[in-house]
């Protein structure tokens, strides 16, 4: 596999904006070029081909990583973990399946980030149930849906509504909300130095249609089906 040390590395604070500018220099791949590079990697383990596939998708990894801000972890580390997921996707990508690498890589990138968050954010001390994971990744969306946008503790009626909708206890909602409150960087902060345009953090955000909670539910369901199949066999 391509050497991870040869990739541009995101660094904390000001260095992160420089990283985002650097990765924009790598050209995107046309479908035919991507297919040929993937074939070279699968058939010949061509590291240069793998490296080109990874670097051409660093922007995708960074964009998805920006959708996971606010969980109390350094954004540079989240992006680094996204890049690890991207490399795993390139390593396992089969060009004969008929879809683009970006489509396949999105799952690996999200999975890598989510596992990193659950593993590293010790303050949360989540259990392993689907309901707890759903609360962790979906609380902000649930608050927005009912108009609970103010900082601080939630109103009792909001706590009850969210607990009911997400299938968790009210105590869990209160605890998770306190841990997730605050710490978000301004979405209007400009990325890059003067003379490089007025691109803002919000321009890098993940598509709002993505549902991290749904991803976990699908994975849990898949694991359950596999377990049932193994038991049946």
Residue pairs with C-beta under 8 A, 6 or more apart in sequence:
1 47
1 50
1 87
1 90
1 91
2 47
2 48
2 50
2 51
2 54
2 87
2 90
3 47
3 51
4 83
4 84
4 87
6 51
7 54
7 55
7 58
7 83
8 19
8 22
8 23
8 58
9 19
9 80
10 16
10 19
10 62
10 75
10 76
10 79
10 80
11 18
11 19
11 76
12 74
12 76
15 76
16 75
16 76
16 79
17 191
17 192
17 193
18 192
19 62
19 76
19 79
20 62
20 191
20 192
20 204
21 191
21 192
21 196
23 55
23 58
23 59
23 62
24 59
26 55
26 56
26 58
26 59
27 56
28 56
29 37
29 52
29 53
29 56
29 101
31 100
34 53
34 56
34 95
34 100
34 101
35 95
37 46
37 49
37 50
37 52
37 53
38 49
38 53
38 93
38 94
38 95
38 101
39 95
40 46
40 49
41 49
41 50
41 53
41 90
41 93
42 93
42 94
42 95
50 90
50 91
53 90
53 93
53 101
54 83
54 86
54 87
54 90
57 86
57 90
57 101
57 102
57 105
58 83
58 86
60 86
60 102
60 105
60 106
60 109
61 79
61 82
61 83
61 85
61 86
61 105
61 109
62 79
62 82
62 204
63 204
63 205
63 206
64 82
64 106
64 109
64 110
64 113
64 206
64 210
65 75
65 78
65 79
65 81
65 82
65 109
65 113
66 75
66 201
66 204
66 205
66 206
67 205
67 206
67 207
67 210
68 78
68 113
68 114
68 117
68 206
68 212
69 75
69 78
69 184
69 185
70 140
70 180
70 183
70 184
71 78
71 117
71 121
71 180
72 121
72 123
72 179
72 180
72 183
73 116
73 117
73 120
73 121
75 185
77 116
77 120
78 113
78 116
78 117
81 112
81 113
81 116
82 109
82 112
82 113
84 112
85 105
85 108
85 109
85 110
85 111
85 112
85 113
86 105
86 108
86 109
88 108
88 112
89 101
89 104
89 105
89 107
89 108
89 109
90 101
90 105
92 108
93 101
93 104
93 105
97 104
107 215
110 210
110 212
110 215
111 215
111 219
114 137
114 212
114 215
114 216
118 124
118 126
118 133
118 136
123 179
124 136
124 176
124 179
126 132
126 133
126 136
130 216
130 217
130 220
131 166
131 167
131 168
132 168
132 172
133 213
133 216
134 166
134 167
134 168
134 213
134 216
134 217
135 166
135 168
135 172
135 173
135 176
136 176
137 212
137 213
137 216
138 166
138 211
138 212
138 213
139 162
139 166
139 173
139 176
139 177
139 180
140 180
142 162
142 165
142 166
143 149
143 154
143 158
143 162
143 177
146 158
146 161
146 162
148 154
148 155
148 158
148 162
151 181
151 182
152 181
153 174
153 177
153 178
154 162
154 173
154 174
154 177
159 170
159 173
159 174
160 170
162 173
163 169
163 170
163 172
163 173
166 173
185 201
186 201
187 200
187 201
187 202
187 205
188 200
188 201
188 202
189 200
189 201
190 198
190 199
190 200
191 199
191 200
191 201
191 203
191 204
192 199
